[in-house]
Amino acid sequence: MADKNNTSVKTAELLQLDFSEEMKTSYRDYAVNVIIDRALPDVRDGLKPVQRRILYAMTELGLDPKKQHRKSARIVGDTMGKYHPHGDSSIYEALVHMSEDFSLSLPLIDGHGNFGSIDGDPAAAMRYTEAKLSEGAMTMLENLDHDLVDFQPNFDNMEKEPTVLPAMLPNLLINGTTGIAVGMATNIPPHNTAEVIDGCIAYLDDPEITVAELMRYIPGPDFPTGGVIVNADALPQIYETGEGKIKVRAKTVIENVEYGRKNIVITEIPYTSSGNKQKLVESLVDLMKNKTFEEISDVRDESSKDIRIVVEVKKDRDVDNLLNGLFKKSPLEDTYSVNLLAVKQQQPIVFNLKSLVGEFISFQEEIYTKEFKNRLQKANDRLEVVKGLLRATDVIDLIIEILRGCSSVKQAKDCLTKGITEGIKFKSETSAKEAAKLDFTDRQADAILAMQLSRLIGLEIMKLREESDTITKNIAEFEKILGSEKELHKVIKKQLLEFKKKFGRDRRTEITVAEQTNYVVEERIEDIYVLIDKFGYTKSVDMNTYSKASSEQLTDFVYQIKMRSNDRLCVFTAEGNMYQVKAQAIPRTRLKDKGTLIHQLTKIGKEDVILYTGFEELFECSFLFATKSGFVKIVSGIEFDTTRTQVSSTKLDDGDLLVGIAKLSATDILAENRKVILYTQAGVSLAFPLEEVAEFKKTSRGVKGIALEKDDKVVCLAVVSPADETFEYKGKALSAKKVKVRKRGAKGQKTTLTI
């Protein structure tokens, strides 16, 4: 085809491509690029490409910890222009993240200026902030020029960049990382530096160590924000498989404040809220405003350098119950999904704890081997030079004669290395013959030609000999290390222990197994009556219902106990146990309803109930105990102050049982002429003054109240005043006046007491 001017025009060539195949190929290339070159860390140094490039660019700028800070914009510009051709905002975000002590256990960048906060405040623009490398970063960058790692061309082939940094600390485990790639994600929690180093040393000592044994040194994550891991039992499975979920809870304390109120104070927040504390506070405020938790009166953030979030609780509210609710419905308890995914040899792999440590140790063996090979090579090279200089001092007159007789440096070097004497003017034939015998190496010849005459001073020659001895010893040491894996491991361990001493700190995150917490919505606190009949059927009614009831309607209820709706019912049994039932758990019914058996509300089983009382009443009275063997004692009600649903109320000998418990008010104890009556199965009775019974701990058996005949036993306990004519036993009225008063512990008297 030709145009009007006969100019040749090339026909466009069309390419036919399958659309679906092209999409597959293009998307696969994109996915690989995102996985390998952007989102996932290298298992060896624990860094993503952008992080590695930032640190390398800062090294090139000379921003080591001893130098002054440099503008962040300059660092971002160098990183973007030389190594990372992506957006400046993403590079700056990565730089800021590496400076956050609330995100990393060992920050890699020392930031100067506003680098954001744990609250969620963003960092200032890069033109306002400055940065330099931290001491922690230097453990990953030192000896970068010792040919320990491979370098590759940058994106435009104008610069070289390292494919990995010669990290001498297990950064991936210490600082952790997060990243979302195509079809996969990594989420590695930070760990305690000292613990990880101890784990690495344990691996060096025993490469066959199991994950469970390794967890003795690395028990779990150690978040910079502290907090509490409450599912410690899940950690072995997580570290074995590399996947799982950790429940992280805020650390709280309960503070007593004025007017009998209590506050919940949050001192450490979950790691999932790190860098977003303000959102956590706002969520608590929303729960208060929406009246999800009516127990909360106010929420304040009083944090400065330390976390202090105060949740004010209304008076007479169950603080523990509220805290359980906050853990359940707010970010105070959150889930951290663990996925130990990293890149190894351009492949994404899910590791477990042992394999992560193993990869780091393998990398250490590689870089330390290269390091000592380099040192050995340099030492051999230097020894070669030193030996040449020492040898030269022995024939220095001949060398000076050669130099004076040469017309060029090349001619002199050829004579020194190859013994070529042609064209050189010697003073004598003997000198020429001696020069022909010279066989210095090229390196030795260069050093001799560059040697200053001052090196011929005796002291300088002595220094050369000392240097030769030192280098010889070093070479022997290097060869020993390179020739023995055990010696190489000693060097690695020594360096790790130095890092532990420098960067180690105490654990911040507590690891425990917490009980399942349930939140019970609190009802309005009010006065109620708990009604119990002789068969143990129990129910509660409000004050209005009780006050309107007639005496006939209440006749069947043996116990009519007034208490608050947030109180507890205490049940004492013959077997010496005390059970507690929350008033909220007692069914609220109408007066004519039957109620629920007390055995269904507690775990009493087949035990016989001796006494019912309200928990709050315990603090206002004491209890007189009597057993069938005739032992008696008084126990203060404070002894039974516990939140447990079942406790022992007294000590009993084998085969002994409680037959009675008398509730004594302060008035009863202080009143004169109160007497205790013990009545036995054989009809024997004994009365003695109440003041003769001493107060004991609940764990005590007590003292003898009555001396019993063989096969007899106490069946009834009564405390009466001088005005009381009778006491009751099995529904019968017995005469209190006929019971003879004797000293406690005496034998009783058999008298007909039935009226």
C-alpha positions in Angstrom: 0.0 0.0 0.0 1.3 3.4 -0.9 0.1 7.0 -0.5 -0.2 9.6 -3.3 3.5 10.5 -2.9 4.4 6.8 -3.2 5.6 6.8 0.4 5.6 3.3 1.9 3.2 2.8 4.8 3.5 -0.2 7.1 0.2 -2.0 7.7 -0.8 -2.3 11.4 -0.5 -5.8 12.7 -3.5 -7.1 14.8 -3.0 -9.5 17.7 -5.8 -11.8 18.7 -5.8 -12.7 22.5 -8.2 -14.7 24.6 -9.7 -12.3 27.0 -10.2 -14.7 29.9 -6.6 -16.0 29.5 -5.2 -12.5 29.4 -7.1 -11.6 32.6 -5.8 -14.7 34.4 -2.3 -14.0 33.4 -2.5 -10.3 34.3 -4.2 -10.9 37.6 -1.8 -13.6 38.5 1.1 -11.2 37.9 -0.6 -8.6 39.9 -1.3 -11.0 42.8 2.3 -12.2 42.9 3.5 -8.6 42.9 1.3 -7.7 45.8 2.1 -10.8 47.8 5.9 -10.8 47.3 6.7 -7.1 46.8 4.2 -5.3 48.9 2.0 -6.8 51.6 3.9 -9.7 53.2 7.2 -9.7 55.2 10.3 -11.7 54.5 10.7 -14.5 57.1 14.4 -13.6 57.5 14.3 -9.9 58.5 10.5 -9.6 59.1 10.2 -6.6 56.9 8.0 -5.7 54.0 9.7 -4.2 51.0 8.7 -0.6 51.8 10.0 -0.9 55.3 13.3 -2.3 54.2 13.7 0.4 51.6 13.0 3.2 54.1 15.6 1.8 56.5 18.1 1.4 53.7 17.5 4.9 52.4 18.0 6.3 55.9 21.3 4.3 56.1 22.4 5.9 52.8 21.6 9.3 54.3 23.7 8.5 57.3 20.9 8.8 59.8 22.3 6.5 62.5 21.2 7.0 66.2 24.2 9.2 67.0 23.4 11.7 64.2 20.8 14.4 64.2 17.3 13.9 62.9 16.5 14.7 59.3 13.2 15.9 57.7 10.8 13.0 57.1 10.0 14.5 53.7 13.7 14.0 52.7 13.6 10.4 53.8 10.3 9.7 51.9 11.7 11.5 48.8 14.9 9.4 48.7 12.9 6.2 49.3 10.4 7.0 46.6 12.9 8.4 44.1 15.5 5.6 44.4 13.8 2.4 45.6 10.0 2.5 46.0 8.2 4.1 43.1 4.8 4.3 44.9 2.8 7.0 46.7 4.6 9.2 49.2 1.7 8.9 51.7 2.0 5.1 51.9 5.8 5.4 52.5 5.3 8.0 55.2 2.6 5.9 56.9 5.1 3.0 57.0 7.8 5.3 58.4 5.4 6.5 61.1 4.3 3.0 62.0 8.0 1.9 62.5 8.3 4.7 65.1 5.2 3.8 67.2 6.1 2.4 70.6 2.5 1.5 71.2 2.5 -0.7 68.0 6.0 -2.2 68.1 8.0 -3.9 70.9 11.2 -2.5 69.5 10.6 0.7 67.3 13.0 0.9 64.3 12.7 4.7 63.8 13.3 7.5 66.3 10.7 10.1 65.5 11.0 13.8 66.4 7.8 15.8 66.3 4.2 14.9 66.1 4.1 11.2 65.1 0.6 10.6 66.3 -0.6 8.9 69.5 -2.2 5.9 70.9 -5.5 7.8 70.9 -5.7 7.7 67.1 -4.4 11.2 66.4 -2.6 11.2 63.0 1.0 12.2 62.5 1.8 15.7 61.3 2.6 16.2 57.7 6.1 14.9 56.7 7.4 18.4 56.1 7.0 19.1 59.9 8.5 15.9 61.3 12.0 14.6 61.6 13.4 11.1 62.0 16.5 9.0 62.3 17.3 5.3 62.9 16.8 3.8 66.3 19.2 1.5 68.2 16.9 -1.4 67.4 17.2 -0.7 63.7 21.0 -0.8 63.8 20.8 -4.5 64.7 19.3 -5.0 61.2 21.6 -2.7 59.3 25.1 -3.1 60.8 27.6 -4.8 58.5 25.4 -4.1 55.5 28.6 -3.3 53.6 30.2 -6.6 54.5 28.7 -8.5 51.6 26.4 -10.5 53.9 23.3 -10.2 51.8 22.5 -10.0 48.1 21.8 -6.7 46.3 19.5 -6.2 43.3 19.0 -3.4 40.8 16.3 -0.9 41.7 13.3 -0.2 39.5 15.2 1.8 37.0 18.6 0.0 37.2 20.2 3.2 38.5 20.8 2.0 42.1 21.3 -1.1 44.0 19.2 -2.2 47.0 19.4 -5.2 49.4 17.0 -8.1 48.9 17.0 -8.6 52.7 18.7 -6.9 55.6 21.3 -8.7 57.7 19.0 -8.7 60.7 20.6 -10.0 63.9 17.4 -9.9 65.9 14.3 -12.0 65.1 12.3 -8.9 64.1 9.3 -10.8 62.7 8.5 -12.3 66.2 9.6 -9.3 68.2 7.6 -6.6 66.4 5.1 -8.7 64.5 3.3 -7.4 61.4 0.0 -7.2 59.6 -0.7 -7.2 55.9 -3.5 -8.0 53.4 -2.4 -9.5 50.1 -4.5 -11.1 47.3 -6.4 -14.1 48.8 -4.3 -14.2 52.0 -3.3 -12.1 55.0 -0.6 -12.1 57.6 -1.2 -11.1 61.3 1.8 -11.8 63.5 1.6 -10.4 67.1 4.5 -8.8 68.8 6.5 -10.7 71.4 8.8 -9.9 74.3 12.3 -9.3 73.1 14.0 -11.1 76.0 11.7 -14.1 75.7 12.2 -14.5 72.0 16.0 -14.3 72.4 15.7 -17.0 75.1 13.7 -19.1 72.7 16.3 -18.7 70.0 19.1 -19.7 72.3 17.1 -22.8 73.4 16.7 -23.7 69.7 20.4 -23.3 69.2 21.1 -25.7 72.1 18.5 -28.2 70.9 17.3 -28.0 67.3 14.9 -30.9 68.0 13.0 -28.8 70.6 9.2 -29.0 70.3 6.8 -26.2 70.1 5.5 -27.0 73.6 9.1 -26.9 74.9 9.8 -23.6 73.1 6.7 -22.1 74.7 8.5 -22.4 78.1 10.6 -19.5 76.8 8.0 -17.8 74.6 4.7 -18.3 76.4 2.7 -16.0 74.2 2.5 -12.6 72.6 3.6 -9.6 74.6 1.7 -6.5 73.4 3.2 -3.1 73.8 -0.2 -1.9 75.2 -0.2 -4.7 77.9 -3.6 -6.1 78.6 -4.6 -9.7 79.4 -4.7 -12.7 77.2 -7.6 -14.7 78.6 -7.5 -17.8 76.5 -4.0 -19.2 77.3 -5.3 -22.7 76.6 -5.6 -21.8 72.9 -2.0 -20.7 72.5 -0.4 -24.2 72.1 -2.7 -24.9 69.2 -2.0 -21.5 67.6 1.8 -21.9 67.9 1.6 -25.4 66.6 -0.5 -24.6 63.5 0.3 -21.0 62.9 -3.3 -19.9 63.0 -5.9 -19.2 65.6 -7.6 -16.5 67.7 -6.4 -14.8 70.8 -8.8 -13.1 73.2 -7.3 -9.9 74.5 -8.9 -8.0 77.4 -8.2 -4.6 79.0 -6.6 -4.6 82.4 -8.8 -2.9 85.0 -8.9 -2.1 88.7 -11.8 -1.3 91.0 -11.3 1.9 93.0 -13.4 2.9 96.0 -14.5 6.5 95.9 -16.6 8.8 98.1 -20.1 8.0 99.3 -19.6 4.3 99.0 -19.4 4.3 95.2 -16.9 2.3 93.1 -15.2 3.2 89.8 -13.9 0.9 87.1 -10.4 2.2 86.0 -8.9 0.9 82.8 -5.1 1.0 83.0 -4.2 -1.0 79.9 -6.2 -1.5 76.7 -6.3 -4.4 74.2 -3.7 -4.3 71.4 -6.5 -4.2 68.9 -7.3 -0.7 70.1 -3.7 0.5 69.9 -3.7 3.7 67.9 -7.5 3.9 68.3 -8.0 4.5 72.0 -10.3 7.4 71.5 -12.7 5.2 69.6 -12.7 2.8 72.5 -13.6 5.6 74.9 -16.4 6.8 72.5 -17.8 3.3 72.4 -18.1 3.3 76.2 -19.8 6.7 76.1 -22.3 5.4 73.6 -23.1 2.4 75.8 -23.8 4.9 78.6 -25.9 7.3 76.4 -27.9 4.5 74.8 -28.6 3.1 78.4 -27.2 -0.3 77.4 -25.6 -0.1 80.8 -27.7 2.0 83.2 -25.2 1.4 85.9 -22.7 3.8 84.3 -23.0 7.5 85.4 -20.0 8.9 83.5 -17.0 7.9 81.4 -13.8 10.0 81.5 -10.4 9.7 79.8 -7.8 10.8 82.3 -4.8 9.4 80.4 -1.5 11.2 80.2 1.6 9.1 79.6 -0.2 6.2 81.2 -3.6 4.9 80.3 -6.4 5.8 82.7 -10.0 5.6 81.6 -12.5 6.0 84.4 -16.0 4.4 84.2 -18.0 5.9 87.1 -20.6 3.4 88.5 -23.8 4.4 90.2 -24.1 3.6 93.9 -25.2 0.1 95.1 -24.6 -1.5 91.7 -22.8 -4.8 91.0 -19.4 -3.6 89.7 -18.2 -7.1 88.8 -21.4 -7.8 86.8 -21.0 -4.5 85.0 -17.4 -5.3 84.1 -18.5 -8.6 82.6 -21.0 -6.8 80.5 -18.4 -4.3 79.3 -16.1 -7.2 78.3 -19.0 -8.7 76.4 -20.4 -5.7 74.6 -17.5 -3.2 74.2 -13.9 -3.3 72.7 -12.5 -3.8 76.3 -12.3 -7.5 75.2 -11.5 -8.2 71.6 -10.2 -11.0 69.3 -6.8 -10.9 67.7 -6.7 -13.3 64.7 -3.2 -14.9 64.4 -1.8 -15.9 61.0 1.9 -16.6 61.0 2.3 -16.1 57.2 5.6 -14.8 55.7 7.5 -15.1 52.5 10.3 -17.6 52.1 12.2 -17.9 48.8 9.4 -16.0 46.9 6.7 -18.3 48.3 4.1 -17.3 51.0 4.1 -20.0 53.8 2.3 -20.4 57.1 4.9 -21.1 59.8 4.5 -22.3 63.3 6.5 -21.0 66.3 9.4 -23.4 65.9 9.7 -23.0 62.1 9.8 -19.2 62.5 12.6 -19.4 65.1 14.3 -22.0 62.9 14.3 -19.8 59.8 15.8 -17.0 61.8 18.6 -19.3 63.2 19.3 -20.6 59.7 19.6 -17.0 58.5 21.9 -16.2 61.3 24.1 -19.2 60.5 24.2 -17.9 56.9 25.1 -14.3 57.6 27.6 -15.1 60.4 29.3 -17.7 58.2 29.6 -15.0 55.5 30.8 -12.5 58.1 33.6 -14.8 59.4 34.6 -15.8 55.8 35.0 -12.1 55.1 36.9 -11.5 58.2 39.1 -14.5 57.5 39.8 -13.3 53.9 40.6 -9.8 55.2 42.9 -11.2 57.9 44.7 -13.4 55.4 45.1 -10.5 53.1 46.4 -8.3 55.8 48.7 -11.1 57.1 50.1 -11.4 53.6 50.9 -7.7 53.6 52.4 -7.6 57.1 54.6 -10.6 56.3 55.7 -8.9 53.2 56.6 -5.7 55.0 58.5 -7.6 57.7 60.4 -9.5 55.0 61.1 -6.2 53.2 62.7 -4.7 56.3 65.2 -7.5 56.2 66.3 -6.6 52.6 65.4 -2.9 52.7 68.9 -1.9 51.3 68.4 -4.1 48.2 64.8 -2.8 47.7 66.1 0.8 47.9 68.8 0.0 45.4 66.2 -1.5 43.1 63.9 1.5 43.4 66.9 3.9 42.6 67.8 1.8 39.6 64.3 1.6 38.1 62.9 3.9 35.5 59.2 3.1 36.4 57.0 1.7 39.1 56.0 -1.2 36.9 59.7 -2.1 36.4 60.2 -2.0 40.2 57.1 -4.1 40.8 58.1 -6.7 38.2 61.4 -7.1 40.0 59.8 -7.4 43.4 57.3 -10.0 42.3 59.0 -11.9 39.4 62.7 -11.2 40.0 63.0 -9.5 36.6 66.2 -7.3 36.7 66.5 -6.3 33.0 67.0 -2.6 32.7 67.7 -1.9 36.3 70.9 -0.4 37.3 72.5 -2.2 40.3 75.7 -1.2 42.2 77.0 -4.7 42.0 76.5 -8.0 40.3 75.7 -9.5 43.8 72.7 -7.1 44.2 71.4 -8.1 40.8 71.6 -11.8 41.7 69.8 -11.2 45.0 67.1 -9.1 43.2 66.5 -12.0 40.8 65.5 -14.2 43.8 62.7 -11.9 45.0 59.2 -13.3 44.8 56.9 -11.0 46.7 53.1 -11.2 45.9 51.4 -8.4 44.1 49.7 -7.3 47.3 53.0 -7.3 49.2 54.7 -5.4 46.4 52.1 -2.7 46.4 52.4 -2.3 50.1 56.2 -2.1 49.9 56.1 0.5 47.2 53.6 2.5 49.2 55.6 2.0 52.5 56.8 5.1 54.3 60.4 5.3 55.4 59.2 5.8 59.0 58.1 2.2 59.0 61.7 1.3 59.2 61.9 2.6 62.8 62.5 -0.2 65.3 59.3 0.5 67.2 57.3 0.3 63.9 58.9 -3.0 63.1 57.9 -4.3 66.5 54.3 -3.2 65.9 54.3 -5.1 62.7 55.4 -8.2 64.5 52.8 -7.8 67.1 50.2 -7.2 64.4 51.3 -10.4 62.7 50.9 -12.4 65.9 47.4 -10.9 66.5 46.3 -11.6 63.0 47.6 -15.2 63.2 45.5 -15.7 66.4 42.4 -14.2 64.8 42.8 -16.4 61.7 43.0 -19.5 64.0 39.8 -18.3 65.8 37.9 -17.6 62.5 38.9 -21.0 61.1 37.8 -22.6 64.4 34.4 -20.9 64.2 33.9 -21.7 60.5 35.0 -25.3 61.0 32.6 -26.0 63.9 28.8 -25.5 64.0 29.0 -25.5 67.8 31.5 -22.6 67.8 29.4 -20.7 65.3 26.4 -21.1 67.6 28.5 -19.8 70.5 29.1 -16.6 68.6 25.4 -16.2 67.7 24.3 -16.8 71.3 26.9 -14.3 72.6 25.5 -11.6 70.3 21.9 -12.4 71.2 22.6 -12.2 74.9 24.2 -8.8 74.4 21.0 -7.7 72.6 18.9 -9.2 75.4 20.8 -7.1 77.9 20.4 -4.0 75.8 16.8 -4.3 74.6 15.2 -6.8 77.1 12.3 -5.6 79.3 9.7 -7.2 81.6 6.6 -8.8 80.1 3.7 -6.4 79.8 0.8 -8.7 78.8 -0.6 -11.1 81.3 -1.5 -14.6 80.1 -4.3 -16.4 81.9 -7.4 -18.5 81.4 -10.5 -16.5 82.4 -13.8 -18.0 83.4 -16.7 -17.5 81.1 -18.2 -14.1 82.0 -22.0 -13.5 81.8 -23.7 -10.2 82.2 -26.9 -10.2 84.2 -29.0 -7.1 83.5 -29.6 -5.5 86.9 -33.2 -4.8 87.9 -34.2 -1.9 90.0 -33.2 -2.5 93.5 -36.2 -2.8 95.8 -37.3 -4.4 99.1 -38.8 -7.9 98.7 -39.9 -10.8 100.9 -38.7 -14.3 100.4 -41.4 -16.8 101.6 -40.5 -20.4 102.3 -42.9 -23.1 103.5 -42.1 -26.2 105.6 -41.6 -28.3 102.5 -38.9 -25.9 101.1 -41.0 -24.3 98.4 -39.6 -20.8 97.9 -40.8 -17.7 96.1 -40.4 -13.9 96.4 -43.0 -11.2 96.4 -42.7 -7.4 96.3 -43.5 -5.3 99.4 -46.8 -4.2 98.1 -48.0 -7.8 97.7 -46.7 -8.8 101.1 -48.3 -5.8 103.0 -51.7 -6.5 101.5 -51.6 -10.2 102.5 -53.7 -11.3 105.5 -52.3 -13.3 108.4 -54.2 -16.4 107.1 -52.4 -16.2 103.8 -49.0 -16.1 105.4 -49.6 -18.8 108.0 -48.1 -21.6 105.9 -44.8 -19.8 105.4 -42.3 -20.9 108.1 -39.7 -18.3 106.9 -40.7 -14.8 105.9 -37.4 -13.0 105.1 -37.2 -9.4 104.2 -34.3 -8.5 101.9 -33.2 -6.3 99.0 -33.6 -7.5 95.4 -29.8 -7.5 95.0 -29.3 -9.5 98.2 -28.7 -13.3 98.5 -30.5 -16.0 100.4 -28.2 -18.0 102.7 -29.2 -21.7 103.4 -27.6 -23.6 106.2 -27.8 -27.4 106.2 -27.4 -30.2 108.8 -24.3 -31.4 107.0 -22.5 -28.2 107.9 -22.7 -26.4 104.6 -23.9 -22.9 103.6 -25.4 -22.3 100.1 -26.2 -19.0 98.5 -29.0 -18.1 96.1 -29.2 -14.7 94.5 -32.6 -13.0 95.2 -32.9 -12.4 91.5 -32.8 -16.1 90.9 -35.8 -16.8 93.3 -38.9 -16.7 91.1 -41.1 -13.6 91.6 -44.7 -15.0 91.8 -48.1 -14.2 93.1 -48.8 -15.1 96.8 -51.0 -18.1 95.9 -48.5 -19.6 93.6 -46.6 -22.7 94.9 -43.0 -21.5 94.2 -39.9 -23.6 93.5 -38.2 -26.1 95.7 -35.0 -24.7 97.3 -33.2 -27.8 96.1 -33.8 -26.8 92.5 -32.3 -23.3 93.1 -29.1 -24.6 94.7 -27.0 -27.7 94.8 -28.2 -28.8 98.2 -29.1 -32.3 97.1 -30.6 -34.4 99.9 -29.2 -32.3 102.8 -31.6 -31.2 105.5 -32.1 -27.4 105.8 -31.6 -26.0 109.3 -31.8 -22.2 108.8 -32.6 -19.6 106.1 -31.4 -16.0 106.4 -30.5 -13.0 104.1 -26.9 -12.3 103.3 -27.0 -8.7 104.5 -28.3 -10.0 107.9 -25.1 -11.9 108.4 -23.2 -8.7 109.3 -25.7 -7.7 112.0 -25.9 -11.0 114.0 -24.1 -14.0 115.3 -25.1 -17.7 115.1 -25.2 -20.3 117.9 -24.5 -23.8 116.5 -25.4 -27.1 118.2 -24.6 -30.6 116.9 -26.2 -33.9 117.7 -23.0 -34.9 119.7 -23.6 -32.0 122.0 -21.0 -29.5 120.8 -21.9 -25.8 120.8 -20.3 -22.6 119.7 -21.1 -19.0 118.6 -19.8 -17.8 115.2 -19.9 -14.2 114.0 -21.9 -13.7 110.9 -18.9 -11.9 109.3 -17.3 -15.3 109.0 -19.7 -16.2 106.2 -18.8 -13.1 104.0 -18.1 -14.8 100.6 -19.3 -14.7 97.1 -19.0 -18.5 96.6 -22.3 -20.3 96.1 -21.2 -23.1 98.5 -18.9 -23.0 101.6 -18.5 -25.0 104.8 -20.3 -23.4 107.7 -18.7 -25.4 110.5 -16.4 -28.2 111.4 -18.1 -31.5 112.1 -16.6 -34.8 113.4 -17.3 -37.9 111.4 -20.9 -38.9 111.8 -21.9 -35.7 113.5 -24.6 -33.3 112.2 -26.0 -29.9 113.0 -29.4 -30.1 114.9 -30.0 -26.4 115.3 -28.7 -22.9 114.5 -30.0 -20.0 116.5 -29.7 -16.5 115.1 -28.5 -14.0 117.8 -28.7 -10.3 117.5 -26.4 -8.0 119.4 -29.3 -7.5 121.9 -29.6 -11.2 122.5 -25.9 -11.6 123.3 -25.8 -8.6 125.6 -29.0 -9.4 127.4 -28.8 -10.9 130.9 -30.2 -14.3 131.9 -30.5 -15.6 128.4 -30.1 -19.4 128.5 -29.4 -22.1 126.1 -31.5 -25.3 126.2 -30.4 -28.6 124.7 -32.9 -31.4 124.4 -32.0 -35.0 123.6 -33.7 -37.9 122.0 -34.0 -39.7 125.4 -35.9 -36.8 126.8 -33.0 -35.4 128.7 -32.7 -31.6 128.8 -30.0 -29.1 130.1 -30.0 -25.4 130.3 -27.0 -23.2 130.8 -26.3 -19.4 130.5 -25.7 -18.1 127.0 -22.6 -16.2 128.2 -20.9 -19.6 128.9 -20.7 -20.2 125.1 -17.5 -18.7 123.7 -17.2 -17.3 120.1 -15.2 -19.4 117.7 -14.2 -19.4 114.1 -16.4 -21.3 111.7 -13.6 -23.8 111.2 -13.7 -24.8 114.9 -15.7 -27.7 116.3 -16.7 -25.7 119.4 -17.1 -26.9 123.0 -19.1 -29.5 124.8 -22.6 -28.3 125.7 -24.0 -31.4 127.3 -22.6 -34.7 128.5 -24.6 -37.5 126.7 -25.3 -41.0 127.7 -24.4 -43.8 125.2 -26.6 -43.9 122.1 -28.3 -40.6 123.1 -28.1 -37.5 120.9 -29.2 -33.9 120.9 -32.3 -33.2 118.8 -33.3 -29.7 119.7 -31.6 -26.3 120.4 -33.4 -23.3 121.9 -32.3 -19.9 123.3 -34.9 -18.5 125.7 -35.3 -15.4 128.0 -36.6 -15.5 131.6 -40.0 -14.5 130.3 -40.3 -17.4 127.8 -42.5 -20.2 129.2 -42.0 -22.7 126.4 -39.8 -23.6 123.5 -40.8 -25.7 120.4 -39.7 -29.1 119.2 -41.3 -30.8 116.2 -44.4 -28.6 116.5 -44.8 -29.3 120.2 -44.6 -26.8 123.0 -42.1 -27.9 125.7 -41.8 -26.2 129.1 -38.8 -24.0 129.4 -39.3 -23.5 133.1 -38.9 -27.2 133.9 -35.4 -27.4 132.4 -32.9 -27.3 135.2 -30.0 -24.8 134.7 -26.6 -26.3 135.3 -23.1 -25.6 134.1 -22.4 -26.0 130.4 -21.1 -29.5 129.7 -22.9 -31.2 132.6 -25.3 -34.1 132.3 -28.9 -33.2 131.6 -32.0 -34.2 133.6 -34.8 -36.4 132.3 -38.1 -34.5 133.0 -41.5 -34.5 131.3 -41.5 -31.2 129.5 -44.6 -31.7 127.3 -47.3 -29.2 128.1 
